[in-house]
Amino acid sequence: RKRTDYYYSDMMDINSKIALIEEEIRQTPYHKATEHYIGRLKAKLAKLRALAIQSKKTGGRFGFALPKSGDATVVLIGPPSVGKSTLLNKLTHARARVAPWPFTTLSVIPGMMDFKGAKIQIFDLPGIIGGATKGIGRGKEVLSVARTADLLLLMVDIKTRNRVNLILREIKELEIDLPVLVVINKIDLIKDFPQKISPDWLFVSAEKEIGLEELKKMIWQKLSLMRVYLKPRDKKPDFTKPLILKNGQAVTDVAKKIFSQEKKFQRILLWGPSAQFPRQEVSLTRQLKDGDILSFG
């Protein structure tokens, strides 16, 4: 096996791969037996040079653009081959490629999780390895992309769980200030489930679907989301289509979501957990709670 076959994986940046293949071509004697091999190297070199040009045009972030949608965004990061793509598929019904070797995911894979009426976007990023903040394995790029998210889902497995603190340190080095939820996968491979290490750590088996419902609840809690329902005048509330807001938001935030321009209301009525009594009249500054019902008149 030639060394270029190994380094042609995603463990090096493009310029390093180009330099390595150029050096391989220079050191390989040209004759009948090596003609085909050198031809393959040149083909790889041409492809990498094209990618390098494209990378410059897009600021070095080809394949990593994150078009956000839904009510919140979660980024799934962790070492290679810990089951991130399997988890994404289970939570969102996405069709991310799953294979038993590292670096199967080479770009951002999106999925959308439906939970409590919310649309929660989840991005599966390429696996990160040691030295990510120094750019090894495109790690710096992967971690920097996480800045656009509302929550980091840091996933390891039973074999790599000792790397959690290392990855957390690298996240801190890049000054990424987001809530983090640690998921330890492949719990089905050991006989005795360990006790919970921390409120922010959860043991699951993505493949066997163990702990996934609890994981969804923890994602919801970490995102600090709540539901508010609308009640048209003289009609029942529509409980199938809640508005999704952040905990602590007020009636004015609901008004901004449902009306295209600023409006004056004769009265605003409130039912639910934060109401002192049904049909309580409230102002735009009134803070809301999960499950509240509003009627604008």
Backbone torsions as a table, in degrees:
resi	resn	phi	psi	omega
1	ARG	NA	125.2	-179.2
2	LYS	-77.1	151.2	-176.1
3	ARG	-64.9	-28.0	179.5
4	THR	-66.8	-29.5	177.9
5	ASP	-62.6	-36.1	179.1
6	TYR	-72.9	-48.5	-175.4
7	TYR	-76.7	-6.3	177.1
8	TYR	-77.2	-2.8	173.0
9	SER	-70.4	-176.3	-176.4
10	ASP	-87.4	21.4	-176.1
11	MET	-83.5	-7.4	179.9
12	MET	-130.3	157.1	175.8
13	ASP	-75.5	170.6	-172.7
14	ILE	-62.7	-45.0	-177.4
15	ASN	-62.4	-36.8	177.9
16	SER	-65.6	-40.4	179.0
17	LYS	-64.6	-42.1	179.0
18	ILE	-60.0	-47.1	-179.3
19	ALA	-61.6	-39.6	-178.4
20	LEU	-66.5	-43.7	-179.2
21	ILE	-68.8	-39.1	177.0
22	GLU	-59.9	-41.1	178.5
23	GLU	-66.5	-38.4	178.5
24	GLU	-62.6	-41.1	179.1
25	ILE	-64.4	-42.7	-179.4
26	ARG	-63.2	-36.5	-174.5
27	GLN	-87.4	-9.3	-178.3
28	THR	-92.3	117.4	177.9
29	PRO	-61.3	138.8	-178.6
30	TYR	-93.7	116.3	172.9
31	HIS	-156.0	-176.3	-173.1
32	LYS	-56.1	-40.6	-175.1
33	ALA	-71.7	-26.6	-176.7
34	THR	-104.1	-0.8	-175.1
35	GLU	-58.0	-46.5	-177.6
36	HIS	-66.9	-41.3	-179.4
37	TYR	-62.5	-44.6	178.5
38	ILE	-64.5	-35.8	176.9
39	GLY	-61.3	-40.6	178.3
40	ARG	-67.0	-38.6	177.8
41	LEU	-62.3	-42.4	-179.9
42	LYS	-65.4	-35.7	178.1
43	ALA	-65.3	-42.7	176.8
44	LYS	-63.5	-39.6	-179.2
45	LEU	-63.1	-42.9	179.3
46	ALA	-62.6	-41.0	179.8
47	LYS	-64.8	-43.0	-179.7
48	LEU	-66.4	-39.6	178.0
49	ARG	-63.1	-37.9	176.7
50	ALA	-64.4	-40.4	177.6
51	LEU	-65.5	-37.5	179.4
52	ALA	-63.0	-41.4	177.6
53	ILE	-62.9	-45.0	179.7
54	GLN	-63.7	-38.0	179.1
55	SER	-61.5	-41.6	178.8
56	LYS	-64.0	-39.0	-178.7
57	LYS	-65.6	-31.6	-175.6
58	THR	-105.6	17.0	177.5
59	GLY	72.9	23.5	176.7
60	GLY	79.9	13.9	-174.5
61	ARG	-121.5	35.1	179.5
62	PHE	-59.7	135.5	178.8
63	GLY	76.2	0.2	-176.5
64	PHE	-117.2	7.6	177.5
65	ALA	-67.1	137.7	-176.5
66	LEU	-117.1	90.1	174.6
67	PRO	-72.9	108.4	-173.7
68	LYS	-81.2	143.4	174.3
69	SER	-152.6	173.9	-179.2
70	GLY	83.1	-168.0	-175.1
71	ASP	-91.6	-19.3	179.3
72	ALA	-163.7	160.2	-178.1
73	THR	-125.4	130.7	178.0
74	VAL	-117.8	133.8	176.7
75	VAL	-108.5	128.6	-177.8
76	LEU	-100.4	112.3	-178.8
77	ILE	-125.9	164.4	178.2
78	GLY	155.8	178.2	179.6
79	PRO	-64.7	165.1	176.0
80	PRO	-65.6	150.2	169.6
81	SER	63.7	32.0	176.0
82	VAL	-101.8	-1.9	175.7
83	GLY	103.2	21.7	-178.8
84	LYS	-62.9	-44.5	-179.1
85	SER	-66.3	-37.7	176.5
86	THR	-61.8	-44.5	179.2
87	LEU	-62.6	-43.6	178.3
88	LEU	-58.1	-45.2	179.9
89	ASN	-61.5	-39.3	-177.9
90	LYS	-72.2	-38.2	-176.6
91	LEU	-79.5	-30.0	-169.8
92	THR	-124.0	-5.3	-174.1
93	HIS	61.8	26.2	172.3
94	ALA	-72.0	175.0	-179.5
95	ARG	-124.5	50.0	177.7
96	ALA	-66.4	141.2	179.7
97	ARG	-66.2	133.6	179.5
98	VAL	-120.8	128.6	179.4
99	ALA	-152.4	153.4	-175.5
100	PRO	-84.5	34.8	175.6
101	TRP	-138.4	157.5	-174.7
102	PRO	-66.7	158.4	172.6
103	PHE	60.9	36.3	173.2
104	THR	-67.8	-40.2	177.6
105	THR	-87.7	116.4	-176.9
106	LEU	-113.2	-1.7	176.9
107	SER	-149.1	-175.3	-179.0
108	VAL	-76.1	128.9	175.6
109	ILE	-111.8	118.0	-177.2
110	PRO	-94.0	155.2	172.0
111	GLY	-153.8	162.3	-179.0
112	MET	-126.6	120.1	179.1
113	MET	-97.0	127.5	174.1
114	ASP	-94.0	122.4	179.2
115	PHE	-151.5	123.6	179.6
116	LYS	54.3	34.0	179.8
117	GLY	84.1	-3.0	179.8
118	ALA	-94.1	148.7	172.6
119	LYS	-103.6	107.3	-176.4
120	ILE	-109.1	113.2	-177.8
121	GLN	-79.4	131.3	178.7
122	ILE	-122.4	128.8	177.1
123	PHE	-109.7	126.1	173.1
124	ASP	-93.1	118.2	-178.9
125	LEU	-101.4	159.7	176.7
126	PRO	-55.9	150.1	179.6
127	GLY	-61.5	142.3	177.6
128	ILE	-108.4	145.5	-178.1
129	ILE	-120.1	174.8	-179.2
130	GLY	-54.6	139.7	-178.2
131	GLY	82.4	23.5	-177.2
132	ALA	-58.8	-39.5	-178.5
133	THR	-67.5	-15.5	176.7
134	LYS	-93.3	4.5	176.4
135	GLY	93.3	3.0	179.7
136	ILE	-67.8	131.5	179.6
137	GLY	63.7	28.5	-176.9
138	ARG	60.2	21.9	-175.5
139	GLY	-61.8	-40.4	-179.5
140	LYS	-62.7	-40.7	178.7
141	GLU	-65.1	-43.7	179.9
142	VAL	-61.3	-48.0	-178.3
143	LEU	-65.9	-37.4	-179.4
144	SER	-64.9	-34.7	178.2
145	VAL	-59.6	-29.0	-177.4
146	ALA	-62.8	-18.0	-179.3
147	ARG	-58.8	-27.4	-175.5
148	THR	-80.2	-6.3	-173.7
149	ALA	-89.4	170.3	173.6
150	ASP	-100.0	-18.1	-178.1
151	LEU	-154.0	140.3	173.3
152	LEU	-101.9	126.2	173.6
153	LEU	-103.4	101.0	-178.6
154	LEU	-90.3	113.9	-173.8
155	MET	-114.3	128.6	171.1
156	VAL	-127.8	-178.1	172.7
157	ASP	-124.5	-175.5	-176.9
158	ILE	-56.6	-37.0	-177.5
159	LYS	-77.9	-27.4	-174.0
160	THR	-110.9	13.1	-175.6
161	ARG	-64.5	-20.1	178.3
162	ASN	-73.5	-3.7	-179.7
163	ARG	-94.8	-1.3	-176.6
164	VAL	-58.4	-49.9	-177.0
165	ASN	-64.0	-35.4	177.5
166	LEU	-62.4	-46.3	-179.6
167	ILE	-66.3	-39.1	178.2
168	LEU	-62.2	-37.4	177.3
169	ARG	-64.8	-39.9	-179.1
170	GLU	-68.9	-35.1	175.1
171	ILE	-63.0	-42.0	179.9
172	LYS	-65.9	-37.5	179.2
173	GLU	-59.3	-34.7	179.8
174	LEU	-86.2	5.0	177.7
175	GLU	56.3	43.4	174.6
176	ILE	-90.7	109.4	-173.6
177	ASP	-105.0	83.2	179.9
178	LEU	-134.5	153.7	171.1
179	PRO	-62.7	144.7	-178.0
180	VAL	-125.1	133.7	174.3
181	LEU	-118.0	122.8	-177.4
182	VAL	-94.9	126.6	179.7
183	VAL	-117.7	123.6	178.4
184	ILE	-106.3	113.3	-171.8
185	ASN	-94.2	170.0	175.3
186	LYS	67.8	36.2	178.9
187	ILE	-64.1	-20.2	-179.7
188	ASP	-69.8	-12.3	-178.1
189	LEU	-84.8	-6.0	176.7
190	ILE	-120.9	154.6	-173.4
191	LYS	-75.0	-49.0	-175.5
192	ASP	-104.6	120.2	177.4
193	PHE	-67.9	127.7	177.6
194	PRO	-68.2	156.6	175.1
195	GLN	-69.4	158.4	-179.3
196	LYS	-62.0	127.0	-177.8
197	ILE	-79.2	-39.1	-174.3
198	SER	-153.4	154.6	175.6
199	PRO	-59.9	-21.2	-178.5
200	ASP	-98.6	10.6	178.9
201	TRP	-117.9	139.8	179.9
202	LEU	-139.5	133.4	176.6
203	PHE	-94.7	130.5	-178.3
204	VAL	-140.8	169.9	163.9
205	SER	-130.0	105.1	-178.8
206	ALA	-61.9	-43.6	-177.5
207	GLU	-64.9	-41.9	-178.3
208	LYS	-90.3	-1.1	179.3
209	GLU	60.0	41.4	176.6
210	ILE	-96.0	126.5	176.3
211	GLY	80.7	6.3	-174.9
212	LEU	-73.9	-33.8	177.8
213	GLU	-66.9	-40.5	176.8
214	GLU	-65.2	-36.7	177.5
215	LEU	-61.8	-43.7	178.2
216	LYS	-59.1	-42.1	179.3
217	LYS	-64.5	-39.7	179.9
218	MET	-68.4	-36.7	175.6
219	ILE	-61.0	-45.4	178.5
220	TRP	-58.6	-46.3	-178.8
221	GLN	-65.7	-42.9	-178.9
222	LYS	-65.6	-32.0	179.0
223	LEU	-78.5	-10.3	179.7
224	SER	55.8	48.1	-178.4
225	LEU	-94.6	155.9	173.7
226	MET	-145.8	161.6	-179.0
227	ARG	-110.5	137.0	172.7
228	VAL	-128.3	133.2	-177.0
229	TYR	-107.2	149.6	179.5
230	LEU	-104.2	140.4	178.1
231	LYS	-121.9	107.5	174.4
232	PRO	-64.1	155.1	-178.9
233	ARG	-59.0	131.4	177.6
234	ASP	62.9	21.4	176.7
235	LYS	-131.6	166.6	178.1
236	LYS	-81.5	153.4	177.5
237	PRO	-64.0	149.8	174.5
238	ASP	-93.6	100.9	-177.5
239	PHE	-84.1	1.3	-179.7
240	THR	-89.4	-17.1	-175.8
241	LYS	-133.0	77.0	178.4
242	PRO	-72.9	153.5	166.3
243	LEU	-84.5	135.1	-178.9
244	ILE	-102.5	122.6	179.4
245	LEU	-128.9	172.9	173.8
246	LYS	-87.0	145.5	175.3
247	ASN	-52.8	136.5	178.5
248	GLY	93.5	-7.7	178.3
249	GLN	-74.1	163.0	-169.7
250	ALA	-116.2	178.1	-179.9
251	VAL	-57.1	-36.7	-179.4
252	THR	-61.3	-31.2	178.4
253	ASP	-70.0	-33.7	175.1
254	VAL	-66.7	-45.3	-179.7
255	ALA	-58.8	-39.9	179.5
256	LYS	-66.0	-30.6	-179.8
257	LYS	-73.7	-34.2	-170.4
258	ILE	-103.7	-15.5	179.7
259	PHE	-117.0	134.7	-175.4
260	SER	-72.0	-23.3	177.9
261	GLN	-141.7	165.2	-176.4
262	GLU	-63.5	134.1	-178.8
263	LYS	-127.4	156.8	171.4
264	LYS	-104.5	136.3	-176.1
265	PHE	-114.7	140.6	175.8
266	GLN	-67.6	-40.5	175.4
267	ARG	-162.2	154.3	177.0
268	ILE	-125.4	123.6	-176.0
269	LEU	-107.3	144.4	-175.0
270	LEU	-128.6	134.3	169.4
271	TRP	-125.0	161.1	171.2
272	GLY	114.5	-166.5	-172.1
273	PRO	-57.0	-34.2	-177.0
274	SER	-93.0	-3.9	179.8
275	ALA	-81.3	138.1	176.5
276	GLN	-74.3	-25.2	176.8
277	PHE	-161.7	158.0	-179.4
278	PRO	-60.7	143.6	179.4
279	ARG	65.0	32.8	177.4
280	GLN	-69.6	131.2	177.9
281	GLU	-82.4	128.8	-174.8
282	VAL	-131.5	168.3	178.4
283	SER	-100.0	174.2	179.6
284	LEU	-65.8	-22.4	-176.9
285	THR	-85.9	-1.8	-176.4
286	ARG	-67.2	124.1	176.5
287	GLN	-74.6	147.7	-173.9
288	LEU	-113.3	165.5	176.3
289	LYS	-127.2	161.9	179.8
290	ASP	-57.8	127.2	178.3
291	GLY	96.0	-0.4	177.9
292	ASP	-65.8	154.7	179.4
293	ILE	-125.4	132.5	-178.1
294	LEU	-122.3	145.9	173.2
295	SER	-132.8	123.0	179.0
296	PHE	-98.7	129.2	179.5
297	GLY	-132.3	NA	NA
